[in-house]
Amino acid sequence: MKKRGNNRRCAVIVLALFPFMAMAQDTAKVAKHEFSIQQAIDYASKNNMQVKNALLDVKYQEQVNREVTSRAYPGINASLGTTYNPNVATQVIPNFISPATYQVLVDEGVKDGNGNPIVMPNDFGFIAAQFGTKYSASAGISLSQILFDGQVFVGLQARDATMNFARKNAEITEEAVRTNIYKVYYQLVVSKTQVELLDSNISLLEKLLKDTRIIYENGFAERLDVDKVNVQLTNLQTEKRKVLNTISNGYYGLKLLIGMPIKDQLVLTDTLSADQIKEGVLENSAYDYKDRKDYQYAQIGKQLNEYNIRRYKLSQIPTVSLNGQYAKSAQRNKWNFFGKGDWFTVSSVSLNISVPIFNGFYTKSKIQQARIDLQKTENQISALEISIDQQVETAKNNFSSAIINMDYQQRNMELAEKVYQQTKKKYEVGTGSQTEINTAQTDLKTAQTNYITALYDAIIAKVDFMKATGKL
């Protein structure tokens, strides 16, 4: 009975603890990540689906290169087979036995039954003969080796270029993802400042509402003045909820971008200020086409087109290959190849030279096509250089303008805050009106909004400028 009572108490304890155990398990599943911008980029390089697929393309190209290399190695094949012939093939051949027999009879002067000398017939007809046995077997090994093939030779030379082409494509993908991460990450960082400004305005309006109520209770303000401040406060609180919802969706977007599970918690550790945005970017605005990943990619594409032309040219010269074979074969009327009986050896070594003479101008057409592709690539590179110049100058102008606007809006916000504080003091001592305080608060809110927008624009312009110069 004691044992049963103890078991029942244990069951009650387990049931009581079960909800807390479940909560602990759920909490354990939710990981928390505190990321700087570089940590977010590093995380994306391992988890973003586009980046992962681009890296798989690099591995795929490695296997394609191995396929090309395999053509330069010898090919070795073994064969083992047996054949059963229920009916051995019959062939009809001229009768070569009877003429010899008749020739002996003629030479000896033999006569037939009528006493006449035997005469050689004009036609001896044919003999039906079977060649082979019901069972046959063979086992052998063969080797083939390309000694020279121009297209294989060029393919081996182009292996490094094809790998660089695949790697550069992966780098372009990573750069595109990195650019978006920079923009979203710092927009979310700036949004913290936006929330702080909203909280500051809400605190100001709460204090103003409290002061206005006191003034109203003392008979120096109307009820309408209290209601106006209350409406402004409600509008700000509503705006804050909207901003918080937008920020929350922004975090979901950043998690999706870096490949993080949506349920995980993400905390951004970097901060951003106007000085950080301006720091040392425009002072070092020199750039080189070769710093751009897409320009490097185009140059490798040009190199591959040149290899393609060479490949088709070398296809016009002879190819040399070596082949060897060694085999054993046997024939039996019964299937007893593992018993007694002869196995006959067959072996051969051959050197083959294939000389292309005429293929209907196919090779000439392929060479011309490859040259046209090369010209198109060169045109694209020239156009890309012009595009890079345009992107850099545009991004430089946008960034310079964004910095000027950011500084202007920051000074304007500071000025609007001073105006509001002075107007508020006048209102509190009774020398200012409700209209003046409302106008000052509206101007302050507008200035703060403009500053936040200027911060957003400046960080986006900086990222675009760094990407345009190949320094992101």
VEXKOLKOL-655251 format. One record per residue (C-alpha): residue in one letter; x, y, z. Coordinates in nm, 2 decimals. Layout:
N
  residu      px      py      pz
       A       X       Y       Z
...
# end
This chain:
472
  residu      px      py      pz
       M    0.00    0.00    0.00
       K    0.29    0.24    0.08
       K    0.44    0.17   -0.26
       R    0.11    0.24   -0.44
       G    0.08    0.57   -0.24
       N    0.43    0.67   -0.34
       N    0.37    0.60   -0.71
       R    0.05    0.80   -0.70
       R    0.24    1.10   -0.55
       C    0.51    1.07   -0.81
       A    0.25    1.08   -1.08
       V    0.08    1.39   -0.94
       I    0.42    1.56   -0.92
       V    0.50    1.47   -1.28
       L    0.16    1.60   -1.40
       A    0.21    1.92   -1.21
       L    0.55    1.98   -1.36
       F    0.45    1.88   -1.71
       P    0.34    2.23   -1.82
       F    0.66    2.38   -1.70
       M    0.86    2.11   -1.88
       A    0.67    2.18   -2.20
       M    0.74    2.55   -2.16
       A    1.11    2.48   -2.11
       Q    1.12    2.27   -2.42
       D    0.95    2.54   -2.63
       T    1.19    2.80   -2.49
       A    1.49    2.58   -2.57
       K    1.38    2.56   -2.93
       V    1.39    2.94   -2.98
       A    1.75    3.05   -3.03
       K    1.86    3.41   -2.96
       H    2.11    3.57   -3.19
       E    2.29    3.90   -3.12
       F    2.44    4.01   -3.45
       S    2.66    4.29   -3.57
       I    2.64    4.36   -3.94
       Q    2.94    4.14   -4.01
       Q    2.80    3.85   -3.81
       A    2.47    3.88   -4.00
       I    2.66    3.87   -4.33
       D    2.86    3.57   -4.21
       Y    2.54    3.39   -4.10
       A    2.39    3.46   -4.45
       S    2.69    3.32   -4.62
       K    2.61    2.98   -4.47
       N    2.23    2.99   -4.46
       N    2.10    3.21   -4.74
       M    1.95    2.98   -5.00
       Q    2.07    3.18   -5.30
       V    2.43    3.17   -5.16
       K    2.41    2.80   -5.08
       N    2.29    2.72   -5.44
       A    2.57    2.94   -5.58
       L    2.83    2.75   -5.38
       L    2.67    2.42   -5.50
       D    2.72    2.55   -5.86
       V    3.09    2.58   -5.78
       K    3.10    2.22   -5.66
       Y    2.91    2.12   -5.97
       Q    3.17    2.29   -6.19
       E    3.44    2.09   -6.01
       Q    3.27    1.77   -6.12
       V    3.23    1.90   -6.48
       N    3.61    1.97   -6.48
       R    3.67    1.61   -6.36
       E    3.46    1.49   -6.65
       V    3.68    1.69   -6.89
       T    4.00    1.56   -6.72
       S    3.88    1.20   -6.75
       R    3.91    1.22   -7.13
       A    4.28    1.25   -7.09
       Y    4.31    0.93   -6.88
       P    4.32    0.58   -7.03
       G    4.00    0.39   -7.06
       I    4.01    0.03   -6.94
       N    3.72   -0.21   -6.99
       A    3.68   -0.58   -6.91
       S    3.44   -0.81   -7.08
       L    3.31   -1.16   -7.01
       G    3.04   -1.34   -7.21
       T    2.91   -1.67   -7.32
       T    2.68   -1.76   -7.62
       Y    2.45   -2.06   -7.68
       N    2.35   -2.15   -8.03
       P    2.06   -2.38   -8.04
       N    2.10   -2.40   -8.42
       V    2.45   -2.34   -8.54
       A    2.45   -2.12   -8.85
       T    2.47   -2.30   -9.18
       Q    2.66   -2.15   -9.48
       V    2.65   -2.27   -9.84
       I    3.00   -2.28  -10.01
       P    3.12   -2.40  -10.35
       N    3.21   -2.77  -10.36
       F    3.59   -2.77  -10.34
       I    3.63   -3.14  -10.24
       S    3.48   -3.31  -10.55
       P    3.71   -3.15  -10.81
       A    4.02   -3.29  -10.64
       T    3.87   -3.63  -10.63
       Y    3.77   -3.63  -10.99
       Q    4.12   -3.50  -11.09
       V    4.28   -3.81  -10.93
       L    4.03   -4.04  -11.12
       V    4.11   -3.86  -11.44
       D    4.48   -3.88  -11.39
       E    4.47   -4.25  -11.31
       G    4.25   -4.32  -11.62
       V    3.97   -4.48  -11.42
       K    3.67   -4.57  -11.63
       D    3.31   -4.58  -11.53
       G    3.07   -4.89  -11.55
       N    3.03   -4.85  -11.92
       G    3.40   -4.85  -11.98
       N    3.42   -4.49  -12.06
       P    3.70   -4.27  -11.91
       I    3.58   -4.05  -11.63
       V    3.54   -3.69  -11.74
       M    3.56   -3.38  -11.51
       P    3.21   -3.24  -11.47
       N    3.15   -2.87  -11.56
       D    2.96   -2.79  -11.23
       F    3.01   -2.96  -10.89
       G    2.74   -2.76  -10.71
       F    2.76   -2.64  -10.34
       I    2.81   -2.78  -10.00
       A    2.60   -2.68   -9.69
       A    2.83   -2.66   -9.39
       Q    2.80   -2.56   -9.03
       F    3.08   -2.35   -8.88
       G    3.11   -2.32   -8.50
       T    2.98   -2.50   -8.19
       K    2.67   -2.47   -7.98
       Y    2.85   -2.30   -7.70
       S    3.12   -2.03   -7.70
       A    3.28   -1.80   -7.43
       S    3.52   -1.52   -7.42
       A    3.69   -1.30   -7.16
       G    3.91   -1.01   -7.23
       I    4.03   -0.66   -7.14
       S    4.07   -0.36   -7.36
       L    4.25   -0.02   -7.32
       S    4.21    0.30   -7.51
       Q    4.42    0.61   -7.47
       I    4.40    0.95   -7.64
       L    4.75    1.06   -7.73
       F    4.65    1.39   -7.88
       D    4.32    1.57   -7.92
       G    4.32    1.95   -7.96
       Q    3.97    1.99   -7.80
       V    4.07    1.78   -7.49
       F    4.39    1.98   -7.47
       V    4.20    2.31   -7.46
       G    3.95    2.18   -7.22
       L    4.23    2.09   -6.98
       Q    4.37    2.44   -7.01
       A    4.03    2.61   -6.95
       R    3.96    2.42   -6.62
       D    4.10    2.70   -6.40
       A    3.90    2.97   -6.59
       T    3.57    2.77   -6.56
       M    3.63    2.73   -6.19
       N    3.70    3.10   -6.15
       F    3.38    3.17   -6.35
       A    3.17    2.97   -6.11
       R    3.34    3.12   -5.80
       K    3.29    3.47   -5.93
       N    2.92    3.40   -6.00
       A    2.90    3.29   -5.64
       E    3.07    3.61   -5.52
       I    2.83    3.82   -5.72
       T    2.54    3.64   -5.56
       E    2.69    3.69   -5.21
       E    2.75    4.06   -5.29
       A    2.38    4.11   -5.39
       V    2.27    3.94   -5.07
       R    2.52    4.14   -4.87
       T    2.40    4.47   -5.02
       N    2.04    4.40   -4.91
       I    2.15    4.29   -4.57
       Y    2.34    4.62   -4.52
       K    2.03    4.82   -4.62
       V    1.78    4.63   -4.41
       Y    2.01    4.60   -4.11
       Y    2.08    4.97   -4.09
       Q    1.73    5.07   -4.16
       L    1.63    4.87   -3.86
       V    1.91    5.03   -3.66
       V    1.78    5.38   -3.77
       S    1.43    5.27   -3.67
       K    1.55    5.26   -3.31
       T    1.62    5.63   -3.33
       Q    1.27    5.68   -3.48
       V    1.11    5.50   -3.18
       E    1.32    5.69   -2.93
       L    1.21    6.02   -3.09
       L    0.84    5.90   -3.08
       D    0.88    5.81   -2.71
       S    1.03    6.15   -2.65
       N    0.74    6.33   -2.82
       I    0.49    6.12   -2.63
       S    0.66    6.21   -2.31
       L    0.64    6.58   -2.40
       L    0.28    6.56   -2.49
       E    0.20    6.37   -2.17
       K    0.36    6.64   -1.98
       L    0.19    6.91   -2.19
       L   -0.15    6.73   -2.13
       K   -0.09    6.73   -1.76
       D    0.00    7.10   -1.75
       T   -0.29    7.19   -1.97
       R   -0.53    7.01   -1.74
       I   -0.39    7.20   -1.44
       I   -0.43    7.53   -1.63
       Y   -0.78    7.43   -1.73
       E   -0.87    7.34   -1.38
       N   -0.74    7.69   -1.27
       G   -0.96    7.85   -1.53
       F   -0.69    7.98   -1.76
       A   -0.76    7.74   -2.05
       E   -1.06    7.59   -2.22
       R   -1.17    7.23   -2.24
       L   -1.10    7.24   -2.61
       D   -0.73    7.30   -2.54
       V   -0.71    6.98   -2.33
       D   -0.89    6.78   -2.60
       K   -0.65    6.91   -2.87
       V   -0.35    6.79   -2.68
       N   -0.52    6.46   -2.61
       V   -0.59    6.41   -2.98
       Q   -0.22    6.48   -3.06
       L   -0.11    6.23   -2.80
       T   -0.34    5.96   -2.93
       N   -0.22    6.02   -3.29
       L    0.14    5.98   -3.17
       Q    0.07    5.66   -2.98
       T   -0.11    5.52   -3.29
       E    0.19    5.62   -3.51
       K    0.43    5.44   -3.27
       R    0.22    5.12   -3.29
       K    0.24    5.14   -3.67
       V    0.61    5.20   -3.66
       L    0.67    4.91   -3.42
       N    0.46    4.68   -3.65
       T    0.67    4.79   -3.95
       I    0.99    4.73   -3.75
       S    0.87    4.38   -3.66
       N    0.80    4.30   -4.02
       G    1.15    4.43   -4.10
       Y    1.30    4.19   -3.86
       Y    1.11    3.90   -4.03
       G    1.24    4.02   -4.37
       L    1.60    4.03   -4.24
       K    1.57    3.68   -4.09
       L    1.44    3.56   -4.43
       L    1.73    3.73   -4.61
       I    2.00    3.58   -4.39
       G    1.83    3.24   -4.38
       M    1.74    3.24   -4.01
       P    1.43    3.06   -3.87
       I    1.15    3.31   -3.82
       K    1.08    3.19   -3.47
       D    1.44    3.27   -3.36
       Q    1.51    3.59   -3.17
       L    1.73    3.85   -3.35
       V    1.90    4.14   -3.17
       L    2.10    4.39   -3.37
       T    2.41    4.51   -3.18
       D    2.55    4.78   -3.41
       T    2.47    5.14   -3.37
       L    2.46    5.42   -3.63
       S    2.52    5.79   -3.62
       A    2.56    6.07   -3.87
       D    2.94    6.07   -3.82
       Q    2.96    5.70   -3.89
       I    2.77    5.74   -4.21
       K    3.01    6.02   -4.33
       E    3.33    5.86   -4.20
       G    3.60    5.83   -4.47
       V    3.39    5.73   -4.77
       L    3.40    6.03   -5.00
       E    3.76    6.10   -4.91
       N    3.86    5.78   -5.08
       S    3.63    5.78   -5.38
       A    3.88    5.65   -5.64
       Y    3.78    5.33   -5.80
       D    3.90    5.06   -6.04
       Y    3.68    4.86   -6.28
       K    3.86    4.55   -6.16
       D    3.73    4.60   -5.81
       R    3.38    4.52   -5.93
       K    3.27    4.16   -5.92
       D    3.06    4.18   -6.23
       Y    3.35    4.33   -6.42
       Q    3.57    4.04   -6.31
       Y    3.30    3.80   -6.41
       A    3.28    3.95   -6.76
       Q    3.66    3.93   -6.81
       I    3.65    3.56   -6.72
       G    3.37    3.52   -6.97
       K    3.58    3.68   -7.24
       Q    3.87    3.44   -7.15
       L    3.63    3.14   -7.19
       N    3.52    3.27   -7.53
       E    3.88    3.28   -7.64
       Y    3.93    2.92   -7.53
       N    3.62    2.83   -7.73
       I    3.77    2.97   -8.05
       R    4.09    2.79   -7.99
       R    3.90    2.46   -7.92
       Y    3.73    2.48   -8.26
       K    4.05    2.57   -8.44
       L    4.23    2.27   -8.29
       S    3.95    2.04   -8.39
       Q    4.08    2.08   -8.75
       I    4.41    1.90   -8.68
       P    4.45    1.52   -8.66
       T    4.38    1.33   -8.34
       V    4.59    1.03   -8.23
       S    4.47    0.74   -8.01
       L    4.61    0.41   -7.90
       N    4.40    0.10   -7.85
       G    4.49   -0.24   -7.71
       Q    4.30   -0.57   -7.66
       Y    4.38   -0.90   -7.49
       A    4.12   -1.18   -7.48
       K    4.07   -1.55   -7.44
       S    3.80   -1.75   -7.63
       A    3.68   -2.10   -7.63
       Q    3.42   -2.31   -7.81
       R    3.24   -2.62   -7.69
       N    2.96   -2.85   -7.79
       K    2.87   -2.87   -7.42
       W    2.89   -2.59   -7.16
       N    3.20   -2.71   -6.97
       F    3.43   -2.41   -7.00
       F    3.57   -2.47   -6.65
       G    3.68   -2.82   -6.74
       K    3.93   -2.94   -6.99
       G    3.97   -2.78   -7.32
       D    4.16   -2.52   -7.51
       W    4.12   -2.14   -7.46
       F    4.26   -1.95   -7.76
       T    4.44   -1.61   -7.72
       V    4.34   -1.30   -7.91
       S    4.54   -0.98   -7.88
       S    4.59   -0.66   -8.08
       V    4.75   -0.32   -8.05
       S    4.64   -0.04   -8.28
       L    4.75    0.32   -8.34
       N    4.48    0.54   -8.49
       I    4.52    0.88   -8.65
       S    4.20    1.06   -8.75
       V    4.25    1.33   -9.01
       P    3.96    1.57   -9.06
       I    3.93    1.66   -9.42
       F    3.59    1.81   -9.49
       N    3.27    1.84   -9.28
       G    3.06    2.07   -9.48
       F    3.21    2.39   -9.33
       Y    3.07    2.29   -8.99
       T    3.39    2.38   -8.80
       K    3.44    2.71   -8.99
       S    3.08    2.80   -8.89
       K    3.14    2.72   -8.52
       I    3.47    2.93   -8.52
       Q    3.28    3.22   -8.66
       Q    3.00    3.18   -8.40
       A    3.26    3.17   -8.12
       R    3.42    3.49   -8.26
       I    3.09    3.67   -8.27
       D    3.03    3.56   -7.91
       L    3.37    3.70   -7.82
       Q    3.29    4.03   -7.99
       K    2.96    4.05   -7.80
       T    3.14    3.99   -7.47
       E    3.39    4.27   -7.55
       N    3.10    4.50   -7.64
       Q    2.93    4.41   -7.31
       I    3.25    4.48   -7.12
       S    3.28    4.83   -7.28
       A    2.92    4.90   -7.20
       L    2.98    4.78   -6.84
       E    3.27    5.02   -6.80
       I    3.04    5.31   -6.91
       S    2.77    5.18   -6.68
       I    3.01    5.16   -6.38
       D    3.12    5.52   -6.44
       Q    2.76    5.63   -6.45
       Q    2.68    5.43   -6.13
       V    2.97    5.57   -5.94
       E    2.91    5.93   -6.03
       T    2.53    5.90   -5.96
       A    2.60    5.72   -5.63
       K    2.86    5.98   -5.54
       N    2.62    6.27   -5.61
       N    2.33    6.09   -5.42
       F    2.56    6.03   -5.13
       S    2.69    6.38   -5.11
       S    2.34    6.52   -5.14
       A    2.21    6.28   -4.87
       I    2.49    6.38   -4.63
       I    2.41    6.75   -4.68
       N    2.04    6.69   -4.64
       M    2.11    6.48   -4.33
       D    2.32    6.75   -4.17
       Y    2.05    7.01   -4.26
       Q    1.77    6.81   -4.12
       Q    1.96    6.74   -3.80
       R    2.02    7.11   -3.74
       N    1.66    7.18   -3.83
       M    1.54    6.92   -3.58
       E    1.76    7.07   -3.30
       L    1.62    7.41   -3.38
       A    1.26    7.29   -3.38
       E    1.32    7.13   -3.04
       K    1.45    7.46   -2.90
       V    1.15    7.64   -3.05
       Y    0.92    7.39   -2.89
       Q    1.08    7.42   -2.55
       Q    1.07    7.81   -2.56
       T    0.71    7.80   -2.67
       K    0.62    7.56   -2.40
       K    0.78    7.78   -2.13
       K    0.58    8.08   -2.26
       Y    0.26    7.87   -2.25
       E    0.33    7.76   -1.90
       V    0.37    8.12   -1.77
       G    0.06    8.23   -1.96
       T    0.23    8.44   -2.23
       G    0.18    8.19   -2.51
       S   -0.13    8.04   -2.67
       Q   -0.25    7.69   -2.73
       T   -0.22    7.75   -3.11
       E    0.15    7.84   -3.07
       I    0.23    7.52   -2.87
       N    0.04    7.30   -3.11
       T    0.22    7.46   -3.41
       A    0.56    7.41   -3.24
       Q    0.49    7.05   -3.16
       T    0.38    6.98   -3.51
       D    0.69    7.15   -3.65
       L    0.91    6.94   -3.41
       K    0.74    6.62   -3.52
       T    0.78    6.71   -3.89
       A    1.15    6.79   -3.84
       Q    1.21    6.46   -3.66
       T    1.04    6.27   -3.94
       N    1.25    6.45   -4.20
       Y    1.56    6.37   -4.00
       I    1.48    6.00   -3.98
       T    1.40    6.00   -4.36
       A    1.74    6.17   -4.42
       L    1.92    5.91   -4.21
       Y    1.75    5.63   -4.41
       D    1.84    5.80   -4.74
       A    2.20    5.86   -4.63
       I    2.27    5.50   -4.53
       I    2.11    5.36   -4.85
       A    2.32    5.61   -5.05
       K    2.63    5.50   -4.87
       V    2.57    5.14   -4.94
       D    2.50    5.21   -5.31
       F    2.82    5.42   -5.34
       M    3.03    5.15   -5.18
       K    2.88    4.88   -5.41
       A    2.93    5.10   -5.72
       T    3.30    5.14   -5.63
       G    3.34    4.77   -5.55
       K    3.42    4.83   -5.19
       L    3.12    4.68   -5.02
# end
